[in-house]
């Protein structure tokens, strides 16, 4: 069995392309607000930044203490169904209400 997470690494999350897109939008709004001296743009910028900054610690606290363990996949031929035994355990005292996993068709 292979462990899903490493106990030595504290922050297994890494920036994605969506994060880069968010930073681009925030910089574009900041540039537009500062060059046009537009109060509504500043309001939108600060609203987006506050949601962004609040969501980071909430995400880290929600994922803390969860451990995912996956077993190896059994060999299969093309066209056969494959199942992946996956176990997610909560090692913290905080209550987790649900985890949703969706796979594209």
N, C-alpha and C positions, 0 to 999 in steps of 0.2 A: 504494500500500500504506500502511496505517495502522499505526503502532507501537502495541503493546499497553500499554507502560509509558512513563512519562516519566523521563528521566534526571535531571531537577532534583529531583523529589520522592523523598525517601529512604524514607518509610514510606507506601506506598500502601494499607495496611490501615486500615479504619475499624471502629469498634464496630458491632455488629449488635444485633438484638432479643434474641438469645441471650445476649449479653454483659450486657445490662440485666437479663435474667432471672437470670443467675448472680449478679450483684451483689445483687439482691433476696433470693435464697436465702441468700447469705452474711450479709447484714445481719439477716435473720430468724433464722438460726441463732445469730448473735452476740447478738441481743437475748434470745432464749430461754435461751441459756447464761448470760448475765449476770444476767437477772432471776430465774432458777430456781436459780442457782448449781450447774449440772449439769456435772460433769467430762466425761461422755461427749459432751455437745454441744460442749464446747471441743475435745475430741479430733477430732471430725468437722469442726469449723470449721478447725482447723489443717491437717488432711489435705487438705481441699478447697482451701484457700489455697495450700498448697505445690504441689499439682498445677497450679493456675492460674498461679502465678508461675514455675514451671519451664517450662510449655508456651509462654509468650510468647517468650523468647529462642530456644527450639528452632524455633518456627515461623518467626521472622524469619531465622534462619540457614539454614533449609531453603529458603526462598523467595529468598534473596539470590543474585543472579547469574543468575536465570532471566529470560528475556525472551520474551514471547509476541507474535507478529505474526499478524494476521488480514488476509486479503484481502477485497475487497468481495464481497457476495453478488450473484449474477446474478439478474435479474428472473425471477419465476415467477408462474404463475397459481394460484388456490386449488386445493388438492388435489395439486399437484405436489410432488415432493421437492425440497428445497433443501439444498445442501451449503455448508459454510463451511470454506474452506481455512485451517487454523490450524497455525502452526509455533511450537514451543517450543524455544528454544535455551538451552544452559547456557554462560554466559560466565565462570563461575568455575572454579577448579581442582578444586573438590569434586565427588565423584561423585554423580550422581543415579540412583537405581535404578529409579524408575518414577513416572509421573504418570497418575492415573486421572481421566477426565472422563466424567461421567454426565449425561444429559439426561432430564428427566421425559417420559413418553409422553403 
